[in-house]
């Protein structure tokens, strides 16, 4: 991340730098607020332990212990690893009112959060696999 400019711990890169770092699918999802097809992502049915990190900046986002099968076709979590790991903003695209979930460190689009999840939070963070890397503690993500 030597090329990244830091502003208040934010990672800021040019569009070209993101394109060079990410696969076309990762770029479309994280930098252009795209969505992968349901049931197509690497982690939608993954049961492995570990921490899911932002594919753009490596920030820890979700713990596998907080993952659940929502039946939607995307990885779903009932809470982030830390409250300040993610940011949210209103999303009114596609004639819907939703809450977009972003990485707080690099503003990568991750997915959306809904209020139909399990207890104890009642939240469902519906996240694109393409925005994540699973760190299983074995030195590989």
N, C-alpha and C positions, 0 to 999 in steps of 0.2 A: 504494500500500500504506500510505497514511497511517493507515487505520483499524486496521491490524494491530498487535497488541501483540507485542513481541519479548521472548523469554525465552531467554537463552543462544543467541542467533541463530536460535531457532525462530520461525516465523511462526505466530501463533495468532489465529484469527478465530472469530467466532460462527458457528453453523450458518446463520443468516440472511445474514451477510456472504458466506459461500461460495455460497449459493444465488443471491445477486444477481450475483456475479462470473462464475459458471460457467453453461454451458448445462445443461439437464436431464440430458443424457447424461454430460457431464463430471462433474457433481455426483454422479450415481449411481455412476460408476466410481471417482472419486478419494476421495469423502467417505464412501461407503457400501460400498466394496470390491466393486463390481459388476464385470461382465465384458461387454465388447461381443461380439456374435456373430463367430465366425471369418469371415475374409475380408471383413468389412464396414467395417473401419476405414480411415481416410484413408491411413495409413502402412504398411499390411501389405505392399504391393508397391512402395513408393516407393524409387527408386534415387538420389534427389537427395543431393548432398553437403551437409554442415552438421552442426550440433549440435542434438540433440533436447533440449528444455528442459521442465521441469515446467509444465503448463498452469496450475497454481495459484499458483506463486511465482517462476517464471522461472529456477529453478536449473538449470544445465547437468547433464544426466544421462547421455546416451549420444552418442557420435560416430558419424556415418553410416559411417565407415570400419570400425567394429566390428559393423556390421549384416550379417546373413546370412539367406538364405532357408531357414527351417526346415521349410517346408511345412505349418505348423500353422495359418496364417491370421492370425497376429498378428506384429507387428514383433518380431524376435529379434536379440539382441546377445550377443557373447561376453564383454563386459566393460563396466563403466560408465566415464565420462570420468575420474573420480577415485574412489578407494575409499571416501571419506567422503561422496560425493554421494548415496548410497543407504543405506538401513538395511534389515535383514531381520528377520523374526520368524516363528516357527512358526505354521502355519495348519492346523488340523485340521477345517475345515468340509467338508461334503459327504462325510463318511466317508473322507477322504483325508488323508495326511500330505504337506504341501507347505511350501515356504518362500516367504512373502509378501515382495514387494519394495515398499519405501516410499521416498518422497522424504525424505531426512534433514533437510531444512530445514522442511517443512510437514506431514510425515506423510501426504501423499497416497498412496493406494493406486495402485500402478503396474501390478502383475501378479505373476508368480511366477518363481522361478529354479529350473532343473532341472540335473542333472548329466549331461546327454546332448548337450552342445554340442560345437562344434569346438575343436580345439587353437588357441592354446596354453593356454586355461583349462579346456576341457572343460565350460564352463557355457553354458546357454541362458537368457538373461533374456527371458522371454516377456511382452511389455509391451502394454498396451492403447493404441491410437492416441489414444483420448479423453483420456488422461492427458498427452499430449505436444503440443508445438508445435515445428516444425522451424524453426530459425534458420539460414537459408542465407547469412547474411552480407550480404544485400542490403537490410537495414533492415526486412524484413517477415518475420513468422513464420507 
